[in-house]
Amino acid sequence: MTMKTFLIPAVFAAALSTVAPAEAAECGSVSIAEMKWASAGIAASFDKIILEKGYGCSVTIVDGDTLPTFASMNEKGIPDIASEYWINSVRSLLDQAINSGRLVQGAEILADGAVEGWWIPKFIADAHPDIRSVEDALKHPELFPAEDDPSKGAVYNCPADWSCQISTTNLFKALAADKKGFELVETGSPERLDASIARAFDNKIGWLGYYWAPTAILGKYDMTRLSFGVGHNKNEWDRCTAVAGCVRPELNSYPVSRAFTLMTRSFATRAGPVTTYLKTRKWDNATINQVLAWQDENRESNEDAAIYFLRNYESLWTKWVPVDVAEKVKASL
């Protein structure tokens, strides 16, 4: 995903003049890391608007990525905030940074966690209540026909060179899905994976394959995630499920990736009311999926998607801030 430069619209800039000087002085200049995926981009823009319009901060959006942003916040104390930070890859280092007082953990912004798995259309799940697990689905290749050979069922794989391509391939092997009448379809790119789902819904036919949330596709198309019938076994995942070419993979479940807001200690200490907000603000996957779907369908920026959220989910976000802050933000819209 390409990074975007965020500009403050004139209507918002004008609203800054109404912020009390004491609030502006307390918050001061703030930098927020924008990660390279859409939900994190919207989160960064949403926080920028709330902090500027509600709390009088002066906010700069900076480019972010998982490991470089953590290292910079932990070692240099910049940027001040990472609005949506997926912590699985740095969990032990993050624990050390929090325990030593260098970083502060805010709200779990993705309240449901970031989920991966194999999904089917909800209209298939509703029509076939016996299908609740992946193994249930593999009993019915006729419901999930491959485009090139409808006599076989299809399991659509993750895009090429993504780590989930490896895990999906190994799980296909662990399930012996080929012996159950299925072929593993290599989609090659996110666009082709998305197109396969759109085609299935347009034609009202079954689809089975890998996807993840939060995403625009799951906001646009109503999908049901299937159970693998086992819990996540991290040892097996590291030993084989996530290892290319593993000879004897065992059945496993995808881990739930947890995403929190991170702050530097220096910022969290000096910006008390904002810190309280960042320890409170969170949304579920269904909500952010809907916003992502709107953004995708309308080809809008992350900032526009954040404004869309403010205008259409007022009953949710106004619970995260004091009444006076909410009124300032609403006035700026």
C-alpha positions in Angstrom: 0.0 0.0 0.0 1.2 3.5 -0.8 1.6 6.0 1.9 -0.5 9.2 1.6 0.2 12.8 2.7 -2.4 14.2 5.0 -3.5 17.8 4.7 -5.8 19.5 7.2 -8.9 20.7 5.4 -9.6 24.4 5.7 -12.8 23.7 7.7 -10.7 21.9 10.3 -8.0 24.5 10.3 -10.5 27.2 11.0 -11.9 25.3 14.0 -8.4 25.3 15.7 -8.9 28.9 16.6 -11.7 27.9 19.0 -9.4 25.7 21.0 -8.4 27.1 24.4 -4.7 28.0 24.6 -4.3 26.0 27.8 -5.4 22.8 26.0 -3.1 23.5 23.1 -0.2 24.1 25.4 -0.9 20.9 27.4 -1.0 18.7 24.3 1.5 20.6 22.0 3.0 19.0 18.9 2.2 15.3 18.4 3.4 12.8 15.8 1.3 9.8 14.9 2.7 6.8 12.9 0.5 5.7 10.0 1.1 2.0 9.2 0.9 0.6 5.7 -2.5 -1.0 5.9 -5.9 0.6 5.5 -7.4 0.1 8.9 -4.3 1.6 10.6 -4.4 4.5 8.2 -7.9 5.3 9.1 -7.1 5.0 12.8 -4.2 7.4 12.5 -6.4 10.0 10.6 -9.2 9.6 13.1 -6.9 10.2 16.0 -5.4 13.2 14.2 -8.9 14.8 13.9 -9.9 14.0 17.5 -6.6 15.4 18.9 -6.6 18.5 16.8 -10.2 19.4 17.0 -11.1 18.1 20.4 -7.9 18.6 22.4 -6.0 21.4 20.6 -3.0 19.4 19.6 -0.9 20.1 16.5 -0.6 16.7 14.8 1.8 15.4 12.2 1.2 12.1 10.4 4.5 10.2 9.7 5.2 7.0 7.8 5.2 3.9 9.9 5.9 0.2 9.7 5.9 -2.6 12.3 9.5 -3.1 13.3 11.0 0.4 12.4 8.2 2.2 14.3 8.6 0.1 17.4 12.4 0.5 17.4 12.1 4.3 16.9 9.5 4.7 19.7 11.4 2.4 22.0 14.9 3.8 21.4 14.3 7.5 20.3 10.9 8.3 21.8 9.5 9.2 18.4 6.8 9.1 17.0 4.6 9.8 20.0 1.7 7.5 19.0 1.2 4.4 16.9 -2.6 4.2 16.6 -2.9 0.6 15.4 0.1 -1.5 16.2 0.0 -5.3 15.7 2.0 -6.5 18.6 2.5 -10.3 17.9 5.9 -9.8 16.2 7.4 -7.8 19.1 5.5 -9.1 22.1 8.4 -9.9 24.3 10.3 -6.7 23.4 7.1 -4.7 24.0 6.6 -6.2 27.4 10.2 -5.2 28.3 9.6 -1.7 27.0 6.4 -1.3 29.0 7.9 -2.8 32.1 10.9 -0.4 31.8 8.6 2.6 31.4 9.7 3.5 27.9 6.3 2.8 26.2 2.7 2.9 27.4 0.0 0.5 26.0 -3.3 2.1 25.1 -6.6 0.5 24.1 -6.8 -2.7 22.1 -8.1 -0.7 19.1 -9.2 -3.8 17.2 -11.4 -5.1 19.9 -12.0 -8.5 18.2 -8.3 -8.9 17.3 -7.1 -9.2 13.7 -8.4 -12.6 12.5 -7.4 -14.9 9.8 -9.0 -18.1 8.5 -10.9 -19.9 5.9 -14.3 -18.4 5.0 -17.4 -19.1 3.1 -20.3 -16.8 2.0 -22.9 -16.4 4.6 -25.6 -17.4 2.1 -23.9 -20.8 1.8 -23.7 -21.1 5.6 -27.3 -20.2 6.0 -28.4 -22.7 3.4 -26.3 -25.5 4.8 -26.3 -25.3 8.6 -24.3 -28.5 8.8 -21.3 -26.6 7.5 -19.6 -25.0 10.5 -16.0 -26.2 10.2 -13.5 -26.5 7.4 -13.8 -30.2 7.5 -17.6 -29.9 7.1 -17.0 -27.8 4.0 -14.6 -30.3 2.5 -17.4 -32.9 2.5 -19.1 -30.8 -0.2 -16.8 -30.0 -3.2 -19.9 -29.5 -5.3 -20.8 -26.4 -3.3 -17.4 -24.7 -4.0 -16.7 -25.3 -7.7 -13.3 -24.5 -9.1 -13.6 -21.9 -12.0 -11.4 -23.9 -14.4 -12.9 -27.3 -13.5 -16.3 -27.3 -11.8 -16.1 -31.0 -11.1 -13.6 -30.2 -8.4 -13.9 -28.0 -5.3 -11.6 -25.0 -4.9 -9.8 -23.6 -1.9 -8.5 -20.1 -2.7 -5.0 -19.4 -1.4 -3.4 -16.3 0.0 -1.6 -13.9 -2.4 1.9 -14.9 -3.6 4.8 -14.2 -1.3 2.6 -13.5 1.7 3.3 -15.7 4.8 -0.3 -16.8 4.8 0.3 -18.5 1.5 2.6 -20.9 3.3 0.2 -21.6 6.2 -2.8 -22.1 3.9 -0.8 -24.5 1.7 0.3 -26.5 4.8 -3.3 -26.6 6.2 -4.6 -27.8 2.8 -2.1 -30.6 3.0 -2.8 -31.4 6.6 -6.5 -31.7 5.8 -5.8 -33.9 2.8 -8.1 -31.7 0.9 -6.9 -32.9 -2.5 -8.1 -36.4 -1.6 -11.6 -34.9 -0.8 -12.0 -33.5 -4.3 -10.5 -30.1 -3.9 -7.7 -28.2 -5.6 -5.7 -25.3 -4.1 -6.1 -22.2 -6.3 -3.1 -19.9 -6.3 -4.6 -16.4 -6.7 -1.3 -14.7 -7.1 -2.4 -11.2 -6.0 -4.8 -9.5 -3.5 -6.8 -8.2 -6.5 -7.3 -11.7 -7.9 -8.3 -13.1 -4.5 -10.8 -10.3 -4.1 -12.1 -10.8 -7.6 -12.8 -14.5 -6.9 -15.0 -13.5 -3.9 -16.8 -10.8 -5.9 -17.4 -13.3 -8.7 -18.9 -15.9 -6.3 -21.3 -13.4 -4.8 -22.3 -12.0 -8.2 -23.1 -15.6 -9.4 -24.5 -16.8 -6.1 -22.1 -19.7 -6.0 -20.0 -21.1 -3.1 -16.5 -19.9 -2.3 -14.0 -21.3 0.2 -10.6 -19.9 1.0 -8.3 -17.8 3.0 -9.1 -14.2 4.1 -8.6 -11.9 7.0 -10.3 -9.1 9.0 -10.6 -6.2 9.3 -10.8 -5.6 5.5 -13.0 -3.8 3.0 -14.0 -7.1 1.4 -15.6 -8.4 4.6 -17.4 -5.1 4.9 -18.8 -5.5 1.4 -19.5 -9.2 1.4 -21.1 -11.1 4.2 -18.8 -14.0 5.0 -18.7 -16.7 7.7 -15.4 -17.9 9.2 -15.1 -21.6 9.6 -13.6 -23.4 12.6 -10.6 -25.7 12.1 -11.8 -27.8 15.1 -8.6 -27.3 17.1 -7.0 -24.4 18.9 -3.9 -22.5 17.8 -0.8 -24.5 18.6 2.1 -22.0 18.5 4.8 -24.7 18.7 3.3 -26.6 15.7 2.8 -23.3 13.9 6.5 -22.3 14.3 7.7 -25.9 13.6 5.7 -26.5 10.5 2.4 -24.6 9.7 4.3 -21.4 8.9 7.3 -23.2 7.3 7.5 -23.5 3.5 7.7 -27.1 2.3 7.0 -28.7 5.7 6.6 -32.4 5.0 4.0 -33.5 7.6 1.9 -30.5 8.7 -0.7 -31.1 11.3 -4.1 -29.5 11.6 -3.9 -26.1 13.3 -5.7 -22.8 13.6 -4.5 -19.3 12.7 -3.4 -17.1 15.6 -5.4 -14.0 16.5 -3.2 -11.0 16.0 -3.7 -8.4 18.6 -3.5 -4.7 17.8 -3.1 -2.0 20.4 -2.4 1.7 20.5 1.1 2.5 21.7 2.4 5.7 23.2 5.8 6.9 24.3 6.1 7.4 28.1 7.0 11.1 27.6 3.9 11.8 25.6 1.5 9.8 27.8 2.8 11.6 30.9 2.4 15.1 29.5 -1.0 14.6 27.7 -3.2 13.2 30.4 -6.7 13.8 28.8 -5.4 12.5 25.4 -3.8 9.5 27.1 -7.2 8.7 28.7 -8.9 8.9 25.3 -6.2 6.6 23.7 -6.7 4.1 26.5 -10.5 4.0 25.8 -11.0 4.2 22.0 -11.6 0.9 20.2 -13.8 -0.5 17.5 -15.0 -4.0 16.4 -14.2 -5.6 13.1 -17.7 -5.3 11.8 -17.6 -1.5 12.2 -14.2 -0.9 10.7 -15.0 -3.4 7.9 -18.0 -1.2 7.0 -15.8 1.9 6.9 -13.2 0.2 4.8 -15.8 -1.0 2.4 -17.1 2.6 2.0 -13.5 3.8 1.5 -12.9 1.2 -1.1 -16.1 1.7 -3.1 -15.7 5.4 -3.1 -11.9 5.5 -3.6 -11.5 7.9 -0.7 -8.4 8.7 1.4 -7.9 7.6 4.9 -8.7 11.1 6.1 -12.0 11.1 4.2 -12.8 7.6 5.7 -12.1 9.0 9.2 -14.5 11.9 8.5 -17.1 9.4 7.2 -16.8 7.5 10.5 -17.2 10.7 12.5 -20.4 11.6 10.6 -22.0 8.1 10.6 -20.9 6.5 13.9 -21.5 9.4 16.3 -23.2 7.2 18.9 -20.0 5.1 19.1 -17.1 7.6 19.1 -18.8 10.2 21.4 -18.5 7.6 24.2 -14.7 7.8 24.0 -14.4 11.5 24.8 -15.8 14.0 27.2 -19.0 15.9 26.1 -17.1 19.2 25.5 -14.5 17.4 23.3 -17.2 15.7 21.3 -19.0 19.0 20.7 -15.8 20.7 19.4 -15.2 17.8 17.0 -18.8 17.8 15.8 -18.6 21.6 15.3 -15.6 21.2 13.1 -17.5 18.9 10.7 
